[in-house]
């Protein structure tokens, strides 16, 4: 993994980082921002996403109302509320700025008008970079993720970057690829005339 340290997170620097395969995480012990570019890199191929049967059933139940970009700052703050977090105040502030610029997005899951789960990430052209999820009710964030995948497919996105692999993303068909292959996919996605929202 390639990494470098920084104490400031400016929106333009964030966008430049993503365009070159880097993303920031705060060190939970020092609060310092570290830029990551993992090799191998985890992605979920959008044409081979596998939704487990139990999750498909949860989506069909319609327990949750799903919205996009309804309360971005609340979602990222909820994602930061864990014992060991890489989301510090600088990250919350900087990504909220990216949201106002149209590059960072949230997907929210609601139950009885209460925010019970969600996720956020960054989109640049045909690439979506998933960042973090939170859930206060079983399956809430997972259902939000299914809706995100459907949205990305509908908008003709080419790359869903999950950065590192975990049990949940592996269930969905996440794979690890060499950084050299990732950079080719990223370049192609960044040249695609695609928008996360719009006509």
C-alpha positions as CSV (number, residue, x, y, z in Angstrom):
1,X,0.0,0.0,0.0
2,X,1.3,3.4,-0.9
3,X,0.5,6.2,1.5
4,X,1.5,9.7,2.5
5,X,0.6,12.0,5.4
6,X,-1.1,15.4,5.3
7,X,-2.6,17.8,7.8
8,X,-5.0,19.6,5.5
9,X,-7.8,18.3,3.3
10,X,-8.8,20.8,0.6
11,X,-11.6,19.8,-1.8
12,X,-9.4,20.3,-4.8
13,X,-6.7,18.0,-3.2
14,X,-9.4,15.4,-2.5
15,X,-10.5,15.4,-6.1
16,X,-7.0,15.2,-7.4
17,X,-6.3,12.3,-5.0
18,X,-9.3,10.3,-6.2
19,X,-8.5,10.9,-9.8
20,X,-5.1,9.3,-9.2
21,X,-6.3,6.4,-7.1
22,X,-5.7,7.8,-3.6
23,X,-8.2,8.4,-0.8
24,X,-7.6,9.8,2.8
25,X,-8.2,8.2,6.1
26,X,-7.5,9.7,9.5
27,X,-5.2,7.8,11.9
28,X,-7.3,7.1,15.0
29,X,-4.4,7.5,17.3
30,X,-2.8,10.7,15.9
31,X,-5.8,12.2,14.1
32,X,-3.4,12.8,11.2
33,X,-4.7,12.3,7.6
34,X,-3.0,9.5,5.7
35,X,-3.5,9.0,1.9
36,X,-4.0,5.4,0.9
37,X,-3.6,3.7,-2.5
38,X,-4.0,0.0,-1.8
39,X,-2.5,-2.7,-4.0
40,X,-4.4,-4.8,-4.5
41,X,-7.6,-2.7,-4.8
42,X,-11.1,-3.9,-4.1
43,X,-13.9,-3.1,-6.6
44,X,-17.4,-4.5,-7.2
45,X,-17.9,-5.1,-10.9
46,X,-21.3,-3.6,-11.6
47,X,-22.3,-6.2,-14.1
48,X,-21.7,-9.1,-11.7
49,X,-23.1,-7.8,-8.4
50,X,-24.5,-10.7,-6.3
51,X,-27.3,-9.7,-4.0
52,X,-27.8,-12.5,-1.3
53,X,-31.4,-13.9,-1.2
54,X,-32.0,-12.6,2.4
55,X,-31.0,-9.1,1.3
56,X,-33.2,-9.2,-1.8
57,X,-36.1,-10.2,0.5
58,X,-35.3,-7.3,2.8
59,X,-35.4,-4.9,-0.2
60,X,-38.8,-6.3,-1.3
61,X,-40.3,-5.9,2.1
62,X,-40.1,-2.2,1.7
63,X,-39.3,-1.6,5.4
64,X,-37.1,1.3,4.6
65,X,-37.7,4.5,2.6
66,X,-34.6,5.3,0.5
67,X,-33.5,8.8,-0.4
68,X,-30.4,10.3,-2.0
69,X,-28.6,13.4,-0.8
70,X,-31.2,14.2,1.8
71,X,-28.9,14.7,4.8
72,X,-25.3,14.2,3.8
73,X,-23.7,15.7,6.8
74,X,-25.8,13.7,9.2
75,X,-24.9,10.5,7.3
76,X,-21.1,11.1,7.5
77,X,-21.3,12.1,11.1
78,X,-23.2,8.9,11.9
79,X,-20.6,6.9,10.0
80,X,-17.9,8.4,12.3
81,X,-19.6,7.3,15.5
82,X,-17.7,4.2,16.3
83,X,-15.0,3.3,18.8
84,X,-12.2,3.1,16.2
85,X,-12.9,5.6,13.4
86,X,-10.9,7.0,10.5
87,X,-13.5,9.8,10.0
88,X,-12.3,12.9,11.9
89,X,-13.6,16.4,11.9
90,X,-11.4,17.4,9.0
91,X,-12.9,14.6,6.9
92,X,-16.5,15.5,7.9
93,X,-15.9,19.1,6.9
94,X,-14.0,18.5,3.7
95,X,-16.5,15.8,2.4
96,X,-19.4,18.1,3.3
97,X,-17.8,20.7,1.1
98,X,-17.4,18.1,-1.7
99,X,-21.1,17.4,-1.3
100,X,-22.0,21.1,-1.8
101,X,-19.8,21.0,-4.9
102,X,-21.8,18.0,-6.3
103,X,-19.1,15.4,-5.9
104,X,-20.0,13.6,-2.6
105,X,-23.3,11.9,-2.2
106,X,-25.3,10.1,0.5
107,X,-27.9,7.4,0.4
108,X,-30.2,7.3,3.4
109,X,-32.5,4.6,4.8
110,X,-35.5,5.8,6.8
111,X,-37.9,4.0,9.0
112,X,-41.0,5.8,10.5
113,X,-39.3,9.1,9.4
114,X,-36.2,8.3,11.4
115,X,-32.8,8.0,9.8
116,X,-31.7,4.4,10.6
117,X,-28.9,3.8,8.1
118,X,-27.0,5.0,5.1
119,X,-23.8,5.4,3.3
120,X,-21.7,8.0,1.5
121,X,-19.2,8.2,-1.3
122,X,-17.6,10.3,-4.0
123,X,-18.5,10.3,-7.7
124,X,-16.4,11.7,-10.5
125,X,-17.6,11.1,-14.0
126,X,-18.3,7.3,-14.3
127,X,-16.5,6.3,-11.1
128,X,-18.1,6.0,-7.6
129,X,-15.8,5.6,-4.6
130,X,-17.6,4.1,-1.7
131,X,-16.5,5.4,1.7
132,X,-18.5,4.3,4.7
133,X,-21.8,3.0,5.9
134,X,-23.7,3.0,9.2
135,X,-26.8,1.2,10.4
136,X,-29.0,1.6,13.5
137,X,-31.6,-1.0,12.3
138,X,-30.8,-4.4,10.8
139,X,-30.2,-4.4,7.1
140,X,-30.7,-0.6,6.8
141,X,-27.4,0.3,5.3
142,X,-27.3,-2.9,3.2
143,X,-30.6,-2.0,1.6
144,X,-29.3,1.5,0.9
145,X,-26.3,-0.1,-0.8
146,X,-28.5,-2.2,-3.1
147,X,-30.3,1.0,-4.1
148,X,-27.0,2.6,-4.8
149,X,-25.9,-0.3,-7.0
150,X,-29.2,0.0,-8.9
151,X,-28.7,3.7,-9.3
152,X,-25.2,3.4,-10.6
153,X,-26.2,0.8,-13.1
154,X,-29.1,3.0,-14.3
155,X,-26.7,5.9,-14.7
156,X,-24.2,3.8,-16.7
157,X,-21.4,4.1,-14.1
158,X,-18.3,2.0,-15.0
159,X,-16.5,1.7,-11.7
160,X,-17.6,1.0,-8.1
161,X,-14.5,1.3,-5.9
162,X,-14.8,-0.2,-2.5
163,X,-11.1,0.4,-1.6
164,X,-10.6,-2.6,0.7
165,X,-12.6,-5.8,0.8
166,X,-14.7,-6.9,3.7
167,X,-17.2,-9.7,4.4
168,X,-20.2,-7.7,3.2
169,X,-18.6,-6.5,-0.1
170,X,-17.2,-10.0,-0.7
171,X,-20.8,-11.4,-0.5
172,X,-21.8,-8.9,-3.2
173,X,-19.0,-10.1,-5.5
174,X,-16.2,-7.7,-4.6
175,X,-12.8,-8.7,-6.1
176,X,-9.3,-7.5,-5.6
177,X,-7.3,-6.4,-8.6
178,X,-3.7,-5.1,-9.0
179,X,-3.2,-1.4,-8.8
180,X,-2.0,-1.3,-12.4
181,X,-5.3,-2.8,-13.6
182,X,-7.3,-0.5,-11.3
183,X,-5.6,2.5,-12.8
184,X,-6.8,1.5,-16.3
185,X,-10.3,1.0,-15.1
186,X,-10.2,4.3,-13.3
187,X,-8.9,6.2,-16.3
188,X,-11.7,4.8,-18.5
189,X,-14.4,5.6,-15.9
190,X,-13.1,9.2,-15.5
191,X,-13.5,9.8,-19.3
192,X,-17.1,8.6,-19.3
193,X,-19.8,11.3,-19.8
194,X,-21.7,10.2,-16.7
195,X,-23.3,12.1,-13.8
196,X,-24.5,10.8,-10.5
197,X,-27.6,13.0,-10.6
198,X,-29.2,15.0,-13.4
199,X,-31.1,14.7,-16.6
